Amino acid sequence: MSDWPAPVEILNPDGASDIVLLCEHASNFIPVEYAGLGLGADDLQRHIAWDPGAAEVTRRLSAVLDAPAFLGTFSRLLIDLNRPLGTPGSIVTRSEATDIPGNLVLDPGAIQRQTERIFTPFHAAVTACLDARQGRPTRLVSIHSFTPVYLGVTRPWQGGVLFGEAKAFGEALVARLMAQGLNVGANVPYQTDRAEDYAVPIHGDDRGLPAVLIEIRNDLIADDQGVAAWTAALRAALISAALSRPEGDPETTG
């Protein structure tokens, strides 16, 4: 297991920002012993294996906001950090239109191993951070990216802000990003769902923390210029939305 990295990369743990950043799909890394789960190198570069560009945006946001950040270090194909354990999305056998041969037959021991070595320690680190911030204003922001075309359907949005109970915070972010000329929607291209999502409902809503998941179209953050532009846009929107404290926003102290 010499090529197994630590299950979470933590940036700026003592950051002064009210925002805590997550990037669950930051990496497409799969240990050699898994033989790429039977996929070719090209497939492992696609969105099915990770969220291209999301890690770079998260790293820069952590720096410019002075915010703690937690990045996953394994491919989502081994086990998805933003899916509840035991659900079909946790360890997928098919992603979009691609079968994942290495996941078609998994014994309970293999599932337990991936859970204990990847999923559990990542979320334990996030939980420890949020526990330590009790009494301190906190907003949770998870950074993701999405493919421009999914199952042959073109997605018109440049980005989306997904939220459950943090409607005021989520809608404030959408408004501020749209004011910058971006085509951004609320709860697109997906919606948060407790049965299919983890970070927003578990680390955010259940604690009473404003929590959102930000989706960026991955072709817009495929190079340094795009990453820099989205970092600047999100920094401005996050700071403005956090300062506004819209009426009806839940408490932010955990």
N, C-alpha and C positions, 0 to 999 in steps of 0.2 A: 504493500500500500504506500510505497514511497512517493508515488505521484499524486496522492490525495492532499490537496491543500487544506488549510483551515476552512471551515464551512461558511465563514462570514468574514468579510473585509470591513473593518470599522474605520471610518475617517472622522477626524475632528471630534472625538467623544466628549470633549469639554466645551464644545462650541456654545457661544452665548445666545444664539438665535432661539426664538420660540418654536422654530420649525425643526422637526426631525424627518430626515429623508430616508426612504427605502428604495432599493432597486433590486427586486427579487430575481429578475431575469437578466442580470448584468453579464453573465458569462455563458459561453457555449462549451465549456471544458467538460470532457468525459475521460475518466481514467483509462489507461491503455487496456486494462483487463476486460473492459466492456466492448472492445473492438468496434467502437463507434455505434454500438447498438445495431450493427448491421447496415448502417447508412453510409453513403459516400461523403467525401469531403465537401462537395457542393451543398448537399442537404444540411450539413452541420453549420454552414454559414447562413442559412436561411432563418427566417423568423420562427420556424418551428422549433429551433434549438435554443433561441435566446431572443432578446429584444435589441436588435442592432442600434447602436447610438445612445441607448439609454444610460449606460454606465458613464459615458463621457459627459453627458449633460449633468448627471448626478454629481460627479466629481467636481465639476465647475461650480454648480450651485452650492455645494458644501463649502467651497472656498469663498465665494462671493457673499454668501449669507452668513458665514461663520456658523454653519449648522452641522450637527452630527449626521452621519450617513452610514447606512448598513447595506452592503452590497453582497448578493449571492455569488458564490465562486464556482458553482457547478451548473451544467446545462439543465434547463427545465425538463428535458426528456428523461433524466434520471429520476427526479421527483420535483414537482412544481411547488415552489415556496408560497405561491399565492392561490393554492387550491386546498380545500379541506382534505385531510387524510381519509382514504377509503372511497373517495368519489372517483368517477370515471376520469376526471381531469387531473388527478393527482399523479398517476403514472400512466401516461397515454399509450394506447396501442395504435392509434391513428391520429395524425395531426394535419388539419386541413384535408388534403387528398393523398397524404403520404403515410403508408404503413410504417410502424416502428418495429422491425423484426425482433430486436432484442428485448422488447417488452411484451411480446405476445404470450409468453409462458413464463410467469414469475412465481417462484415458490414463496411461502410466507416468510422464510428466513431472509430472502433477498430483499423483500419489501421492508422488513424490520431493519435490516442493515442500512438501507438508504434513508429510512426515517431517522434512525438514531445518529447517523453520521452527517446528515445534511440538513434535514428539515428541523428536527428538534433543537439543535444548537443554534441555528440561525434565529429562530423565534425566541429562544431563551435569552439571547443577547439583546434583542429588541425589547422584550419584556423587562429585563433588568434595567435598561436605560429609562424606560417609561416609569418604572417603579421609583427610580432614583429622582425623577422629576416631579414627584407628587408635590402639589402646592405651587408649582411653577407653570406659568402659561405655556401650553404646548399645542402645536398643530402638526398632524401627521400627513406627509405628502409622499406618495409612492410614484416613482417615475417609470413609465413604460413606453414602448413604441409599438406601432401597428403597421402591417403591410398595406400598401395602397390598393391592392387588388386581392380579394379573398374569395376563393371558389368561383373565380371568373367575374365577380361583381366589383366594380370600381367604387371606392369610397371617396366621397367628395371633400371630406373634412381635412384640414391640416392638423387638427388636434381635437382632443376631447377632455372634459373634466368629469370624472365619475365620482359619485358620492351616494351615500345612504342617508343617514340622519343629518349630516352636515350640509343641509340644503343652502343655507345662507352663505356659508363660506364657499361652497362649490359654485353657486350662481354668481357670486361676486368675482371669482376668478374668471369665469366665462366672460362676464361683461368687460373686465379689464383687458383680457386678451383680445376680445373683439374690437375694443377701442384702439388697439394697436394695429388694426387692419388684418387680423388673422381670422380665418374661417374655422371657428372653434364652436363645438356644441356641448350641451350638457348631456351626460350619459350616452355618449357616442364614442367609438363604434360599438361599444358594449354597455351593459348596465351592471351595476354591482348587485350581487345576489349572495346571501349568506350560504346557500347551498353550493355555490361555485367560486366564491371569493373568500380570502382569508384576512388580509391585512386591514382593510377598511372596517369590516364588521367586528373583528376580534380585537385588534390593537387600538382601533379608533372608537367606533360606536359603542362597544361594550364598556369602554372606560369613560364615556362622555366627552371624548376629545374630538374636535373637528378633524375629520380625516377625508382626504380625497386621493384619487388615483388619476394621475395625469398621463394621457396617451398622446404621443407625438408621431405623426406619420414618418416612418423610418427613412424614406428617401430625402426628407428635409433635414435630417441630422446625419447624413452619410459622409460629411466632410467637416473639416475644422470650422469653416465659415458658417455652416448651418448650425453646428453645435453652439458656436459663440452667439449667433443670433437668437436661438431659442433660450439659451441661458439668460441673456439680457432681458428677453421678453418675460420669462417666468420670474426672474428676480423682481422686476418692477411690479408685476401682477401680484405676486405673493406678498410683498411688503405692503402694497396698497390695500389688498384685501384684508390682511391681518390687522392693519391699523384701523380699518373702518369699523370692526366689530358690529356687523349688521344686527339689527333687532331680531331676536329669535335665535341667534347663534348660541350653541350650547357652551357651557363653561369650558375653559381651556386648561384647567389645572389638574385634571386626572382624577 
